[in-house]
């Protein structure tokens, strides 16, 4: 009797051990049920484009994922630091702009590696700027603006809304490519920078299309060209800087979605597919368009390519101009 019970117990133990071994050795054993709890999207810039984009994605991803998607907005670079150290299980994601991949050029040290610490999911949206002039500036084209700046070095001022921002880097890239001297005047925000341009305190700005469009239509500003490589649907008819005498010029705000490095390819693929579907929805495109933002959607590899390209191209501009954000 005792021997029979021992044999039964031995069989049960063997079966349990075998079951654990099979489970542990099955590829993607932990990802087949993904997601089975809420997903968190880390971002920053409360009330801005990043926050708006993260919330749009969260609202539209909850249904296809079958779980709540929560936006966790923190100050500074904390969202990047949290996402970089998070478990690579698909439950902590990051929506970031070039702050992720350009900050290492602006500071002596950061706690993350833009390439090594993250798994790219998709390029979400982009927002180009445009060269906007005060009506008093005697230029109606990019070529005329360049000629004017060369004739009067150090006389023209351009507005920015912070160190290392897209409008700042756009201006420095422009200066470096045409070898002109225009003076940067920094404001505390995009709104105050636009106000300074409207008041004639500065002569030009690489301004957000949504912020400048009403003033261009009213005649209070002049728009010369967009900073994107291709013409923008946000301002039909406005040429690109690249096509206006400066081939190769491009400086736009790009926002991407990322997971921590070593996140399962299965999870990254699922998230990519669902996010791209969201970005292609008519109502989502319309909401972004009305906010001055173009939806994109890409493969993870395409996002990686864009990040690496901007690190090489714009990183050089930041170094050469000695732009620092301490």
C-alpha atoms as one frame of an Amber mdcrd trajectory, in Angstrom:
protein
   0.000   0.000   0.000   2.756   2.379   0.974   4.796   1.421  -2.113   1.809
   2.145  -4.393   1.337   5.632  -2.984   5.041   6.413  -3.445   4.866   5.325
  -7.060   1.831   7.517  -7.696   3.538  10.512  -6.104   6.643   9.915  -8.228
   4.569   9.879 -11.448   2.801  13.119 -10.502   6.144  14.808  -9.757   7.610
  13.706 -13.074   4.577  15.015 -14.970   4.714  18.373 -13.171   8.417  18.785
 -13.864   7.929  17.865 -17.509   5.098  20.387 -17.796   7.252  23.172 -16.401
  10.086  22.273 -18.782   7.807  22.349 -21.815   6.308  25.678 -20.746   9.717
  27.258 -20.173  11.054  25.996 -23.485   8.104  27.095 -25.631   8.979  30.161
 -27.761   6.953  33.268 -26.900   5.216  31.376 -24.090   4.647  34.655 -22.231
   3.585  36.666 -25.274   0.735  34.565 -26.673  -1.775  36.195 -24.326  -0.431
  39.728 -24.755  -1.810  41.972 -23.477  -3.535  40.628 -20.383  -3.269  43.803
 -18.266  -3.240  47.603 -18.845  -0.545  49.078 -21.102   1.238  52.275 -20.053
   2.538  54.899 -22.498   5.228  57.153 -21.043   5.574  60.666 -22.478   6.246
  64.277 -21.500   5.268  67.835 -22.392   1.780  67.976 -20.839  -0.685  69.644
 -23.186   1.725  69.637 -26.126   2.085  67.585 -29.296   3.660  64.607 -27.524
   0.895  64.449 -24.950  -1.796  64.869 -27.617  -0.283  62.113 -29.760   0.114
  59.692 -26.858  -3.505  60.232 -25.782  -4.814  59.802 -29.319  -2.992  56.502
 -29.559  -4.158  55.393 -26.114  -7.811  56.157 -26.863  -7.720  54.209 -30.112
  -5.588  51.264 -29.009  -7.664  50.193 -26.013 -10.326  48.443 -28.091  -8.090
  46.419 -30.450  -5.740  45.460 -27.613  -8.621  44.583 -25.310  -7.008  46.363
 -22.359  -6.935  49.913 -20.963  -4.060  52.005 -22.349  -2.927  54.667 -19.895
  -0.837  57.775 -20.622   1.740  58.491 -17.914   3.042  62.043 -18.442   6.135
  62.984 -16.424   8.437  65.997 -16.362  11.755  66.325 -18.154  13.531  63.219
 -19.391  12.064  60.972 -16.677   9.706  59.143 -19.094  12.697  58.130 -21.244
  14.637  56.946 -18.199  11.668  54.928 -16.913  10.992  53.308 -20.287  14.659
  52.452 -20.798  14.742  50.504 -17.526  11.272  48.942 -17.764  10.649  45.224
 -18.173  10.682  44.308 -21.895   7.200  42.824 -21.729   5.209  45.334 -23.823
   3.428  46.928 -20.870   5.570  50.082 -20.691   5.961  52.006 -23.952   7.399
  55.409 -24.841   6.180  58.128 -27.202   9.024  60.548 -27.808  10.324  63.178
 -30.179  13.947  63.913 -31.041  14.498  64.570 -27.337  15.217  60.830 -27.161
  17.911  60.721 -29.833  19.287  64.291 -29.895  19.632  65.035 -26.165  22.878
  62.991 -26.014  24.391  65.687 -28.267  23.037  68.515 -26.111  24.315  67.243
 -22.752  27.588  65.785 -21.531  25.890  62.613 -20.321  22.467  61.007 -20.313
  21.320  57.776 -18.693  20.042  56.111 -21.858  21.271  54.909 -25.237  18.789
  55.929 -27.985  19.652  52.846 -30.030  20.744  50.229 -27.502  18.032  50.765
 -24.872  14.942  50.821 -27.097  13.065  48.673 -29.586  11.446  50.915 -32.232
   7.767  50.277 -32.996   6.652  52.905 -35.515   7.115  56.468 -36.634   3.829
  58.017 -35.511   3.541  61.577 -36.776   5.563  64.501 -38.067   5.184  68.248
 -37.888   7.196  70.495 -40.207   7.998  74.135 -39.611   8.076  76.944 -42.155
  10.198  80.043 -42.550   7.939  82.867 -41.424   8.931  86.523 -41.849   7.674
  89.788 -40.458   6.052  91.739 -43.343   8.738  94.425 -43.032  11.484  92.041
 -44.199  12.303  92.714 -47.856  12.328  89.111 -49.051   9.683  87.053 -50.832
  11.685  83.856 -51.374  14.343  81.756 -49.669  16.969  82.965 -52.156  16.109
  86.601 -51.428  16.279  85.969 -47.677  19.723  84.399 -48.032  20.939  87.320
 -50.159  19.590  89.816 -47.601  21.244  87.990 -44.695  24.577  87.888 -46.539
  24.356  91.591 -47.329  23.604  92.440 -43.678  25.440  89.916 -41.458  24.294
  89.941 -37.827  21.368  92.281 -38.519  18.518  89.782 -38.899  17.202  88.019
 -35.778  15.333  84.720 -35.600  13.107  83.516 -32.770  13.306  80.169 -30.974
  11.231  78.626 -28.200  13.996  76.890 -26.280  17.466  75.418 -26.631  17.607
  72.337 -28.849  14.016  72.685 -30.027  13.120  71.952 -33.639  12.803  75.659
 -34.475  16.264  76.228 -32.973  17.932  73.354 -34.843  16.055  74.338 -38.030
  17.609  77.790 -37.805  21.119  76.511 -37.074  20.908  74.013 -39.941  19.825
  76.810 -42.272  22.669  79.053 -41.102  25.274  76.326 -41.513  24.132  75.277
 -44.991  24.213  78.807 -46.447  26.952  80.311 -44.249  24.993  83.316 -42.991
  24.969  85.201 -39.692  21.491  85.631 -38.212  21.137  86.159 -34.473  19.086
  83.857 -32.278  16.601  85.436 -29.852  15.261  82.822 -27.443  11.741  82.996
 -25.987  10.135  80.931 -23.244   7.581  79.242 -25.511   6.313  78.985 -29.071
   3.499  81.377 -28.232   5.793  84.124 -26.960   8.152  83.610 -29.922   5.271
  84.027 -32.376   4.159  87.137 -30.484   7.679  88.538 -30.776   7.635  87.965
 -34.530   4.212  89.573 -34.903   5.444  92.614 -32.967   8.530  92.947 -35.149
  10.909  92.268 -32.254  12.468  89.580 -34.476  12.439  89.329 -38.261  11.937
  85.619 -38.815  11.187  82.278 -37.247  11.150  78.639 -38.262   7.603  78.467
 -37.004   5.166  75.630 -36.439   2.720  75.566 -39.348  -0.352  75.454 -37.137
   0.890  78.404 -35.056   1.713  80.601 -38.040  -1.035  79.708 -40.548  -3.710
  82.124 -39.222  -1.220  85.011 -39.196  -0.073  84.260 -42.747  -3.674  84.245
 -43.937  -4.299  87.596 -42.205  -1.178  89.123 -43.748   0.611  89.613 -40.417
   3.355  87.181 -41.472   4.927  85.997 -44.710   5.588  82.291 -45.275   8.445
  81.397 -47.604   8.893  77.622 -47.479   8.397  74.499 -45.347  11.237  72.659
 -43.618  10.114  69.151 -44.643  11.714  67.239 -47.511   8.363  67.074 -49.320
   5.572  69.684 -49.596   3.218  69.556 -46.625  -0.504  68.823 -46.798  -0.813
  71.285 -43.921   0.067  74.235 -46.154  -0.679  73.380 -49.819   1.244  75.402
 -52.366   4.121  76.333 -50.062   7.432  75.056 -51.520  10.098  73.256 -49.527
  13.347  74.933 -48.533  15.121  72.087 -50.337  13.362  72.970 -53.600  13.931
  76.697 -53.069  17.665  76.715 -53.573  18.891  74.613 -50.651  18.944  70.909
 -51.730  19.103  68.426 -48.874  17.595  70.729 -46.250  15.166  68.996 -43.874
  14.278  69.656 -40.239  10.962  68.416 -38.862   9.576  67.266 -35.543   9.148
  63.489 -35.616   7.413  61.448 -32.933   7.943  57.725 -32.586   6.710  54.873
 -30.423   9.267  52.676 -28.658   9.400  49.679 -26.327  12.279  48.734 -24.050
  15.111  46.852 -25.770  14.746  43.057 -25.915  10.965  43.271 -26.121   9.685
  40.223 -28.006   9.484  40.643 -31.795   5.980  39.199 -31.555   4.872  42.008
 -29.247   6.602  44.707 -31.308   4.923  43.405 -34.475   1.500  43.367 -32.805
   1.925  46.920 -31.526   3.212  48.130 -34.886   0.230  46.672 -36.726  -2.307
  48.132 -34.304  -0.672  51.575 -34.205  -0.412  51.847 -37.981  -4.098  50.903
 -38.258  -4.947  53.712 -35.826  -2.876  56.231 -37.796  -4.717  55.283 -40.996
  -8.177  55.866 -39.524  -9.931  58.792 -41.234 -11.103  60.446 -38.023  -7.662
  60.129 -36.438  -5.972  61.664 -39.486  -8.476  64.529 -39.386  -7.884  65.264
 -35.699  -4.138  65.347 -36.204  -4.484  67.471 -39.350  -6.607  70.018 -37.481
  -3.800  70.264 -34.918  -1.142  70.890 -37.576   0.275  67.352 -37.510   0.738
  64.785 -40.282   0.225  61.088 -39.514   2.898  58.746 -40.853   3.072  55.112
 -39.728   6.145  53.034 -40.574   7.918  49.761 -39.960  10.256  49.473 -36.951
  13.207  49.402 -39.362  12.129  52.658 -41.001  11.919  54.373 -37.607  15.410
  53.123 -36.760  16.704  54.485 -40.063  15.197  57.929 -39.404  16.598  58.065
 -35.877  20.098  57.110 -37.007  19.946  59.560 -39.914  18.942  62.459 -37.671
  21.561  61.563 -35.089  24.262  61.756 -37.749  22.985  64.820 -39.622  21.536
  66.996 -36.862  23.984  65.784 -34.246  26.725  67.370 -36.340  24.788  70.661
 -36.495  24.415  70.651 -32.700  28.126  69.967 -32.201  29.288  72.508 -34.748
  27.026  75.223 -33.303  28.020  74.228 -29.758  24.371  74.025 -28.672  24.177
  73.041 -25.006  21.181  72.268 -22.801  22.494  71.771 -19.286
